[in-house]
Amino acid sequence: MKRIICFIDDSKFEHDLVRNEIAPCDPEMEFIQAHTFEEVRNILGTRAPGLFLLDLWGKDEDVRAPYITPREELEKKIAGFPTLDHVYEGLDDFNGDVINEYLKRLFAMVDSWRSLFEDACNRVGQNRKYGLFNLRQAREHYPGVPAVFYTRKSMISDAVDMFKAGADGLYIKPTGSNDAETSRLTRAYAPELVNALRKIMP
């Protein structure tokens, strides 16, 4: 009997990647693909899943009027971000742990962009509530079935929330410079991902 992987994601492109690049790697696995947890339950019927493969970031139904942040607003915010000049200013004469200071300054740059990204995502109605809701539903309706996240936009704050919520693992979706490159990278990564999922399933 095939082991059932329930893949929940709100993107058609991601479903195409799973269908065309990942699922063919293991004919002993059946991938059930859906956009919502309820869809998965309807497709499963009385069958038992072997694992939930969940996207993290997805549509937030509570955001009633999603919108793209105007370029001018982003430019204004970016203008106040730390720059490379800030990173290197006075570093040669720094009295103390220069390596730690250097990394802290670099991280300040990264963290500014992370906050900008999260804010822009929230405004278009995309955030981690989607995946965490699906994880809670999986735990409630199928206790004991492993659930892992497979995501592209994950950050450290996401990982903290995922594991606090009881996720069994986190895998990063390959990302190329365009859709064709992403498909190629996904195809190359698929055997490694499928092997990891096999090990997690009871």
FIGULO-38289 format. One record per residue (C-alpha): residue number from 1; x, y, z. Coordinates in Angstrom, 1 decimal. Example, Ala and Ser with C-alpha at 12.3 -4.5 7.8 and 13.67 -1.06 7.14 Angstrom:
! FIGULO-38289
+-----+--------+--------+--------+
| num |     c1 |     c2 |     c3 |
+-----+--------+--------+--------+
|   1 |   12.3 |   -4.5 |    7.8 |
|   2 |   13.7 |   -1.1 |    7.1 |
+-----+--------+--------+--------+
! end
This chain:
! FIGULO-38289
+-----+--------+--------+--------+
| num |     c1 |     c2 |     c3 |
+-----+--------+--------+--------+
|   1 |    0.0 |    0.0 |    0.0 |
|   2 |    1.3 |    3.4 |   -1.0 |
|   3 |    2.2 |    5.9 |    1.8 |
|   4 |    0.2 |    9.1 |    1.4 |
|   5 |    1.8 |   12.5 |    1.5 |
|   6 |   -0.7 |   15.4 |    1.9 |
|   7 |    0.8 |   18.5 |    0.3 |
|   8 |   -1.1 |   21.8 |    1.2 |
|   9 |   -0.1 |   24.9 |   -0.6 |
|  10 |   -2.0 |   27.9 |   -2.0 |
|  11 |    0.2 |   28.2 |   -5.2 |
|  12 |   -0.5 |   26.5 |   -8.5 |
|  13 |    3.1 |   26.8 |   -9.4 |
|  14 |    4.2 |   24.9 |   -6.3 |
|  15 |    1.6 |   22.2 |   -7.0 |
|  16 |    3.0 |   21.8 |  -10.5 |
|  17 |    6.5 |   21.4 |   -9.0 |
|  18 |    5.4 |   18.7 |   -6.7 |
|  19 |    3.3 |   16.9 |   -9.3 |
|  20 |    6.0 |   17.0 |  -12.0 |
|  21 |    9.3 |   17.1 |  -10.3 |
|  22 |    8.9 |   15.5 |   -6.8 |
|  23 |    6.1 |   12.9 |   -6.9 |
|  24 |    7.7 |   10.9 |   -9.8 |
|  25 |   10.8 |   10.2 |   -7.6 |
|  26 |    9.0 |    7.6 |   -5.6 |
|  27 |    6.2 |    5.6 |   -7.1 |
|  28 |    5.5 |    4.0 |   -3.7 |
|  29 |    4.3 |    7.4 |   -2.4 |
|  30 |    0.9 |    9.0 |   -3.3 |
|  31 |    0.9 |   12.7 |   -3.2 |
|  32 |   -2.5 |   14.2 |   -2.3 |
|  33 |   -2.4 |   17.9 |   -3.3 |
|  34 |   -4.8 |   20.6 |   -2.0 |
|  35 |   -5.0 |   24.3 |   -1.3 |
|  36 |   -6.7 |   23.9 |    2.1 |
|  37 |   -6.9 |   21.4 |    4.9 |
|  38 |  -10.6 |   20.7 |    4.3 |
|  39 |   -9.8 |   19.8 |    0.7 |
|  40 |   -7.3 |   17.2 |    2.0 |
|  41 |   -9.8 |   15.7 |    4.4 |
|  42 |  -12.4 |   15.4 |    1.6 |
|  43 |   -9.9 |   13.7 |   -0.7 |
|  44 |   -8.6 |   11.4 |    2.0 |
|  45 |  -12.0 |   10.1 |    3.1 |
|  46 |  -11.3 |    7.2 |    5.4 |
|  47 |   -7.7 |    6.7 |    4.3 |
|  48 |   -4.9 |    7.5 |    6.7 |
|  49 |   -2.2 |   10.0 |    5.7 |
|  50 |    1.5 |    9.1 |    6.2 |
|  51 |    2.7 |   12.7 |    6.4 |
|  52 |    1.7 |   16.3 |    5.9 |
|  53 |    3.9 |   18.5 |    3.7 |
|  54 |    2.9 |   22.1 |    4.4 |
|  55 |    3.7 |   25.4 |    2.9 |
|  56 |    4.1 |   28.0 |    5.6 |
|  57 |    3.3 |   31.4 |    3.9 |
|  58 |   -0.1 |   31.7 |    2.3 |
|  59 |   -3.2 |   33.8 |    2.0 |
|  60 |   -4.5 |   35.4 |    5.2 |
|  61 |   -8.2 |   35.6 |    4.9 |
|  62 |   -8.3 |   38.3 |    7.6 |
|  63 |   -6.6 |   40.8 |    5.3 |
|  64 |   -9.7 |   42.2 |    3.6 |
|  65 |   -8.0 |   44.8 |    1.3 |
|  66 |   -4.5 |   43.5 |    0.3 |
|  67 |   -2.3 |   45.9 |   -1.5 |
|  68 |    1.2 |   46.3 |   -2.9 |
|  69 |    3.3 |   48.8 |   -0.9 |
|  70 |    3.9 |   51.8 |   -3.1 |
|  71 |    7.5 |   52.1 |   -4.4 |
|  72 |    7.9 |   55.5 |   -2.9 |
|  73 |    7.1 |   54.2 |    0.6 |
|  74 |    9.7 |   51.4 |    0.3 |
|  75 |   12.3 |   53.8 |   -1.0 |
|  76 |   11.7 |   56.0 |    2.0 |
|  77 |   12.2 |   53.1 |    4.4 |
|  78 |   15.2 |   51.8 |    2.6 |
|  79 |   16.9 |   55.2 |    2.8 |
|  80 |   17.0 |   54.8 |    6.6 |
|  81 |   18.5 |   51.3 |    6.6 |
|  82 |   22.1 |   50.7 |    7.7 |
|  83 |   24.6 |   50.6 |    4.8 |
|  84 |   28.0 |   49.1 |    4.1 |
|  85 |   29.4 |   52.4 |    5.1 |
|  86 |   27.9 |   51.9 |    8.6 |
|  87 |   29.3 |   48.3 |    8.7 |
|  88 |   32.9 |   49.4 |    8.0 |
|  89 |   33.0 |   52.8 |    9.7 |
|  90 |   35.6 |   52.8 |   12.4 |
|  91 |   35.9 |   49.0 |   12.3 |
|  92 |   39.7 |   49.1 |   11.9 |
|  93 |   40.0 |   51.1 |   15.1 |
|  94 |   37.3 |   49.2 |   17.1 |
|  95 |   38.4 |   48.4 |   20.6 |
|  96 |   36.9 |   45.0 |   21.4 |
|  97 |   35.7 |   41.9 |   19.7 |
|  98 |   35.9 |   43.2 |   16.1 |
|  99 |   34.5 |   40.1 |   14.5 |
| 100 |   31.4 |   40.1 |   16.6 |
| 101 |   30.9 |   43.8 |   16.0 |
| 102 |   31.3 |   43.3 |   12.3 |
| 103 |   28.7 |   40.5 |   12.2 |
| 104 |   26.3 |   42.6 |   14.4 |
| 105 |   26.5 |   45.4 |   11.9 |
| 106 |   25.9 |   43.1 |    9.0 |
| 107 |   23.0 |   41.6 |   10.7 |
| 108 |   21.5 |   45.0 |   11.3 |
| 109 |   21.4 |   45.4 |    7.5 |
| 110 |   19.8 |   41.9 |    7.0 |
| 111 |   17.3 |   42.5 |    9.8 |
| 112 |   16.1 |   45.8 |    8.3 |
| 113 |   15.4 |   44.0 |    5.0 |
| 114 |   13.7 |   41.1 |    6.8 |
| 115 |   11.3 |   43.5 |    8.6 |
| 116 |   10.6 |   45.3 |    5.3 |
| 117 |    9.8 |   42.0 |    3.6 |
| 118 |    7.5 |   40.8 |    6.4 |
| 119 |    5.6 |   44.1 |    6.4 |
| 120 |    5.2 |   44.0 |    2.6 |
| 121 |    4.0 |   40.4 |    2.8 |
| 122 |    1.4 |   41.2 |    5.5 |
| 123 |    0.0 |   44.1 |    3.3 |
| 124 |   -0.6 |   41.8 |    0.4 |
| 125 |   -2.2 |   39.2 |    2.8 |
| 126 |    0.6 |   36.7 |    2.8 |
| 127 |    2.0 |   35.4 |    6.1 |
| 128 |    2.7 |   32.3 |    8.3 |
| 129 |   -0.9 |   32.1 |    9.7 |
| 130 |   -1.8 |   29.9 |    6.7 |
| 131 |    0.7 |   27.2 |    7.4 |
| 132 |    0.4 |   27.3 |   11.2 |
| 133 |   -3.4 |   26.9 |   10.9 |
| 134 |   -3.0 |   23.8 |    8.6 |
| 135 |   -0.5 |   22.4 |   11.2 |
| 136 |   -3.0 |   22.8 |   14.0 |
| 137 |   -5.7 |   21.1 |   11.9 |
| 138 |   -3.4 |   18.2 |   11.1 |
| 139 |   -2.5 |   17.7 |   14.8 |
| 140 |   -6.2 |   17.9 |   15.8 |
| 141 |   -7.6 |   15.5 |   13.2 |
| 142 |   -4.7 |   13.2 |   12.6 |
| 143 |   -2.7 |   13.0 |   15.9 |
| 144 |    0.5 |   11.2 |   15.6 |
| 145 |    0.9 |   11.8 |   11.8 |
| 146 |    4.2 |   13.7 |   11.1 |
| 147 |    3.9 |   17.2 |    9.7 |
| 148 |    6.8 |   19.1 |    8.1 |
| 149 |    7.0 |   22.5 |    6.4 |
| 150 |    8.3 |   22.9 |    2.9 |
| 151 |    8.7 |   26.6 |    2.3 |
| 152 |   10.7 |   29.2 |    0.3 |
| 153 |   10.2 |   32.4 |    2.2 |
| 154 |   11.1 |   31.1 |    5.7 |
| 155 |   13.1 |   33.2 |    8.1 |
| 156 |   14.5 |   32.5 |   11.6 |
| 157 |   11.4 |   34.0 |   13.2 |
| 158 |    9.3 |   31.6 |   11.1 |
| 159 |   11.4 |   28.6 |   12.2 |
| 160 |   10.9 |   29.5 |   15.9 |
| 161 |    7.1 |   29.7 |   15.4 |
| 162 |    7.0 |   26.4 |   13.4 |
| 163 |    8.8 |   24.4 |   16.0 |
| 164 |    6.9 |   26.0 |   18.9 |
| 165 |    3.8 |   24.8 |   17.1 |
| 166 |    5.2 |   21.3 |   17.0 |
| 167 |    6.4 |   20.8 |   13.4 |
| 168 |    8.5 |   17.7 |   12.8 |
| 169 |   10.8 |   19.3 |   10.3 |
| 170 |   11.6 |   22.2 |    7.9 |
| 171 |   12.7 |   21.9 |    4.3 |
| 172 |   13.6 |   24.8 |    2.0 |
| 173 |   12.2 |   24.9 |   -1.5 |
| 174 |   14.9 |   25.5 |   -4.1 |
| 175 |   14.7 |   28.9 |   -5.7 |
| 176 |   16.1 |   29.8 |   -9.1 |
| 177 |   16.3 |   33.0 |  -11.0 |
| 178 |   13.2 |   32.1 |  -13.0 |
| 179 |   10.5 |   29.4 |  -13.0 |
| 180 |   12.5 |   27.1 |  -15.4 |
| 181 |   15.5 |   27.3 |  -13.1 |
| 182 |   13.4 |   26.7 |  -10.0 |
| 183 |   11.9 |   23.6 |  -11.7 |
| 184 |   15.4 |   22.3 |  -12.6 |
| 185 |   16.6 |   22.8 |   -9.0 |
| 186 |   13.5 |   21.2 |   -7.6 |
| 187 |   14.0 |   18.2 |   -9.8 |
| 188 |   17.6 |   17.9 |   -8.6 |
| 189 |   16.6 |   18.3 |   -4.9 |
| 190 |   13.6 |   15.9 |   -5.1 |
| 191 |   15.4 |   12.6 |   -4.3 |
| 192 |   16.9 |   14.1 |   -1.2 |
| 193 |   13.6 |   15.5 |   -0.1 |
| 194 |   11.7 |   12.3 |   -0.7 |
| 195 |   14.4 |   10.3 |    1.1 |
| 196 |   14.1 |   12.6 |    4.1 |
| 197 |   10.3 |   12.3 |    4.1 |
| 198 |   10.5 |    8.5 |    4.1 |
| 199 |   12.7 |    8.6 |    7.2 |
| 200 |   10.2 |   10.8 |    9.1 |
| 201 |    7.1 |    8.6 |    8.3 |
| 202 |    6.5 |    5.8 |   10.8 |
+-----+--------+--------+--------+
! end
